[in-house]
């Protein structure tokens, strides 16, 4: 599987891909990696949304294309006469059906940049050496020397530093250590062209692994939700719950691969993602959650 595409996911609105209920303060937490506690976009959520959008748009599915029970086709034999057989076969070849695997592999979306409120510059995009080393391993993009530093230090872009000495994020302050500042430019340069303009290197900060984990664990959004009794106008019993969200402006990345090194299938997905651009991932669509712009990096 030598042929691949690198996709980036820039959250335009807060994202909730839930992990079910929890016996904790937060009733509906987001999905996280078990070993790092970092937020994650599971591959099932990514593939499911792209598969559904592709089916509706590229195949031209409409009401007369549904089967007798009103369901979407789940295998090639389910496609009605109104659907092009070539398009139908291509769709199921790419995404699979039943026990047959599709040709395109969607990996989990791993976090790359996380937004945190900053005293200077409104907010900063933070990352850490562990994230950058993993990004290099996953993508093959060489970011050159990834620095090491203490928990009270940070490498900081020009727009978020205070008096060339400090960075203040939420309640924590850091001393600026910019002897490896070129790494910020390397991070920006590895982004797709459109995303590069939205995330300038001047607003990126590299923190220690420990501090990055602290922020992604403790500074996500937590919203209180209520269910109102329409008769009394008060909250129904059991109708108050707390929901966790990945904040808007977060950036994830993943890899798209072809099991058979089929360049045509990869180009088909690439063309579709570039044309569609914005997808809705996760829950609460009618509340405006999960609207995300997808970029592909030109190889």
QUIWO-V878685 format. One record per backbone hydrogen bond with DSSP energy under -0.5 kcal/mol. NH is the residue of the N-H (numbers start at 0). CO is the residue of the C=O. If there is no record, write none. Layout:
NH_CO ; NH_CO
This chain:
4_255 ; 6_4 ; 6_253 ; 7_294 ; 8_251 ; 9_7 ; 9_292 ; 10_8 ; 10_249 ; 11_9 ; 11_290 ; 12_290 ; 14_245 ; 17_15 ; 18_19 ; 18_28 ; 21_26 ; 23_21 ; 26_24 ; 26_241 ; 27_241 ; 28_19 ; 30_16 ; 32_37 ; 36_32 ; 39_30 ; 40_108 ; 41_39 ; 44_41 ; 45_41 ; 46_42 ; 47_43 ; 48_44 ; 49_45 ; 50_46 ; 51_47 ; 52_48 ; 53_49 ; 54_50 ; 55_51 ; 56_52 ; 57_53 ; 58_53 ; 60_54 ; 64_61 ; 65_62 ; 66_70 ; 69_66 ; 77_74 ; 78_75 ; 79_64 ; 82_79 ; 87_83 ; 88_84 ; 89_85 ; 90_86 ; 91_87 ; 92_88 ; 93_89 ; 94_90 ; 95_91 ; 96_99 ; 99_96 ; 100_98 ; 101_94 ; 102_92 ; 103_93 ; 104_256 ; 106_104 ; 106_254 ; 108_40 ; 109_107 ; 109_252 ; 110_38 ; 111_250 ; 112_250 ; 113_125 ; 115_123 ; 117_121 ; 118_167 ; 122_120 ; 123_115 ; 124_202 ; 125_113 ; 125_123 ; 126_204 ; 128_206 ; 131_127 ; 132_128 ; 133_129 ; 134_130 ; 135_131 ; 136_132 ; 137_133 ; 138_134 ; 139_135 ; 141_139 ; 142_140 ; 146_144 ; 152_149 ; 153_174 ; 154_205 ; 155_153 ; 156_203 ; 158_201 ; 159_156 ; 159_201 ; 160_157 ; 161_165 ; 162_160 ; 164_161 ; 165_161 ; 166_173 ; 168_166 ; 168_171 ; 169_116 ; 171_168 ; 173_166 ; 174_151 ; 175_164 ; 176_153 ; 180_177 ; 182_179 ; 183_180 ; 184_180 ; 185_181 ; 186_182 ; 187_183 ; 188_184 ; 189_185 ; 190_186 ; 190_187 ; 195_191 ; 196_192 ; 197_193 ; 198_194 ; 202_199 ; 203_200 ; 204_124 ; 205_154 ; 206_126 ; 206_204 ; 211_207 ; 212_208 ; 213_209 ; 214_210 ; 215_211 ; 216_212 ; 217_213 ; 218_214 ; 220_244 ; 222_242 ; 224_240 ; 226_238 ; 227_225 ; 228_233 ; 229_227 ; 232_228 ; 235_226 ; 238_235 ; 240_224 ; 242_222 ; 243_27 ; 244_220 ; 245_14 ; 248_10 ; 249_246 ; 250_112 ; 251_8 ; 252_109 ; 253_6 ; 255_4 ; 256_104 ; 256_254 ; 257_2 ; 258_102 ; 258_256 ; 260_257 ; 262_260 ; 265_261 ; 266_262 ; 267_263 ; 268_264 ; 269_265 ; 270_266 ; 271_267 ; 272_268 ; 273_269 ; 274_270 ; 275_271 ; 276_272 ; 277_275 ; 278_276 ; 278_291 ; 280_278 ; 280_289 ; 282_15 ; 286_283 ; 287_284 ; 288_283 ; 289_13 ; 290_287 ; 291_278 ; 291_289 ; 292_9 ; 293_276 ; 294_7 ; 296_5
